Amino acid sequence: MLEPIVRNNLHRLHGVYDRFPSPARHLMTSARGWLLTRIRYSPTSFSTLRDLHTHDSWQQDEIRCHQLASLQGTLDHARATTPHYRNYPHIAFRLLEDLRALPILSREVVRRDPQSFFSAKIPARQRMHAGTTGTTGANLTVAYSEQALAENWAFLLRQWSWVGIAPRTPRLTLFGARIVPTARTAPPFWTYNIPERQLLLSIFHLSAKTAPSYLDCLNRHHGKVLEGFPSVLSILADFADRSGQTIPMRAIFTSGEPLYPDAHAKIEKVFQSPIFDSYGMTELCGLIQQCEAGEMHLAPEYGFLEILDDRGEPVPPGEEGHFVWTGFLNSAMPLIRYRVGDRGRWQPAGKCACGRSFPRVVPTITRESDVLRAPDGRLFSPRALNQLLKQTSALRFCQFVHERHDRIVVRAVASGARASEEALAVRSHLQQLLGSSANVTAELCDSPLSRQGGKIPLIVNQASQ
């Protein structure tokens, strides 16, 4: 019960955390890591992992039977315990296609009233909460349970096992945790999570000046597992490539963003290891993971995926459509036929070279963004700035527009009465992150800036470089 309290109040603890010297921050990071290991390496996680290993040999009919039963259980649970689904019709699932009798759920509907999707079966004191900004910078509050977190970790451990990585293998992590004070200008830009044998590196301090420290740290830990956002690993790979370095790693795991071909090639070249990508979301309603043969597989036990055209009709293999998910994992916030805002396409049916019959699917996500180059030389990936939006609820869109060298505009589109207040709060957080070398302003607009094909970037870099 302590972990939900810590997780739900983490943003309030940052001020205290930042005042401690580096050794004390290692202890605090490890204390939180110990709390997380109680979930990640719990009996629930390992029991789930053992079951998942037996599913690798599933054939198509076994996958279909499991998904039918899971759809039935998810709908029955949602109708019985969740306000939004109370008037949904009862369906006795005989075919997967029976799901199409239910309406498609938009992200905006969930974002406007997330509590109507919270299940009464999970008491409020047991719910954890997280924010996700999705593709547009509009925050959505997500609820989930400790059990869902444990089961979710089991899926990650299964992907690790596909490429020979055991639980608790030492790893270097570059995700969104703010583990070093913003104003820090000298190393270390990292902290240790001893219980998980994990070194967490800050993604908020990357610059040409700090690059030698980061690369020296990576070199000292060569041969370990490397994981992070693709855009962040690409920035690091650029720094290494310019200095003529390669830093061999045991395996690379990416998630949280699209992995574009140029970044893919660059990261593998510098870190001398194949990348194993994954696609998921904070809502915990769908998962796609790359296997040892390089194919992206739907995790059929995690959720049911439809890929639909603009009219809501299924698309054939090879044709791009909208991802619509029905989640099986997150009973605290069941989402049924949830159109998350991403796109992809089915691969032809059949077994992969890895031997698994799990459906193969290619995410062709439409997110697109620049990198923000701060006046002091630091580089901020989209996922770094994404973290500033996780406490908002009244912004339909939010973008960071780098108008000129020293001026950045927080450009927001309102969806609630507190939009102006929230935009100013984001401006304040960004100003604190960038320091006095930048002038950050905020404004409310009628619509977001978009690019060809309707893509809405989180960061728009208009400044001359």
Secondary structure, 3 states (H helix, E strand, C coil): CHHHHHHHCHHHHHHHHHCCCHHHHHHHHHHHHHHHHHHHCCHHHHHHHHHHHHHCCCCHHHHHHHHHHHHHHHHHHHHHHCHHHCCCCCCCCCCHHHHHHCCCEEHHHHHHCHHHHCCCCCCHHHCEEEEECCCCCCCEEEEECHHHHHHHHHHHHHHHHHCCCCCCCCEEEECCCCCCCCCCCCCCCEEEEHHHCEEEECCCCCECCCHHHHHHHHHHCCCCEEEECHHHHHHHHHHHHHCCCCCCCCEEEECCCCCCHHHHHHHHHHHCCCEEEEEECCCCCCEEEECCCCCEEECCCCEEEEEECCCCCECCCCCCEEEEEEECCCCCCCCCCEEEEEEEEECCCCCCCCCCCCCEEEECCCCCCCCEECCCCEEECHHHHHHHHCCCCCEEEEEEEEEECCEEEEEEEECCCCHHHHHHHHHHHHHHHHCCCCEEEEEEECCCCCCHHHCCCCEEECCCC
